[in-house]
Amino acid sequence: MYSDDSDDDWYDDYPEADEALEADLISCPECSADVYEDSPQCSACGCWFSSEDRPPVRRGAPITLLIVALCLIILFMQMV
């Protein structure tokens, strides 16, 4: 029959298991959740920790809106 008594201290044979259990955690600057130090993004709120990992910001939308607004203004002025 199988006994769990000998399995209680399995991690004593593996010193790296202690290191894995005591992994370095940091607090997210946005939500203060505990996150692994080498994680690029907070799993709770999605905050990126470094600018290199952050996805690029699309800057084309304001220019497109400006062009459309100018076209509509010109079209309206021609109708009047």
C-alpha positions in Angstrom: 0.0 0.0 0.0 1.2 3.5 -0.8 2.1 5.9 2.0 2.6 9.7 1.9 4.7 9.9 5.0 8.0 9.7 3.1 6.9 12.3 0.5 6.5 15.2 3.0 10.1 16.3 2.7 10.6 15.7 -1.1 12.0 19.2 -1.5 15.0 18.5 0.8 16.5 16.5 -2.0 16.2 19.4 -4.4 17.8 22.7 -3.2 16.5 24.5 -6.3 13.0 23.8 -5.2 13.5 26.2 -2.2 14.8 28.9 -4.6 11.7 28.5 -6.8 9.4 28.7 -3.7 11.2 31.9 -2.6 11.1 33.7 -6.0 11.7 37.4 -5.9 8.4 39.3 -6.0 7.9 43.0 -6.6 4.8 45.1 -6.2 3.1 46.5 -9.2 3.3 50.3 -9.3 -0.3 50.6 -10.5 -2.2 48.1 -8.4 0.3 46.9 -5.8 -0.2 43.2 -6.7 2.6 40.8 -6.1 4.3 40.0 -9.5 7.5 38.0 -10.3 10.5 40.3 -10.7 11.3 39.0 -14.3 7.7 39.5 -15.5 7.3 42.2 -18.2 3.7 42.9 -17.3 1.4 42.8 -14.3 -1.0 39.8 -14.5 -3.6 41.7 -12.4 -3.9 45.0 -14.1 -1.8 44.7 -17.3 0.6 47.5 -16.4 3.9 47.2 -18.4 7.1 47.5 -16.2 9.5 48.8 -18.8 9.2 51.0 -21.8 11.0 48.4 -24.0 8.3 45.8 -23.3 5.4 48.2 -23.8 3.6 47.9 -27.1 4.0 50.9 -29.4 1.4 53.6 -29.2 -0.6 54.3 -32.3 -0.4 58.0 -33.1 -2.2 58.0 -36.4 -5.7 58.4 -35.1 -5.6 62.1 -34.1 -4.1 63.1 -37.5 -6.8 61.1 -39.3 -9.5 62.7 -37.2 -8.1 66.2 -38.0 -8.1 65.5 -41.7 -11.6 64.2 -41.7 -12.8 67.2 -39.6 -11.1 69.7 -42.0 -12.7 68.0 -45.0 -16.1 68.2 -43.4 -15.6 71.9 -42.6 -14.6 72.6 -46.2 -17.5 70.6 -47.5 -20.0 72.5 -45.2 -18.5 75.9 -46.2 -19.0 75.1 -49.9 -22.7 74.2 -49.3 -23.5 77.5 -47.6 
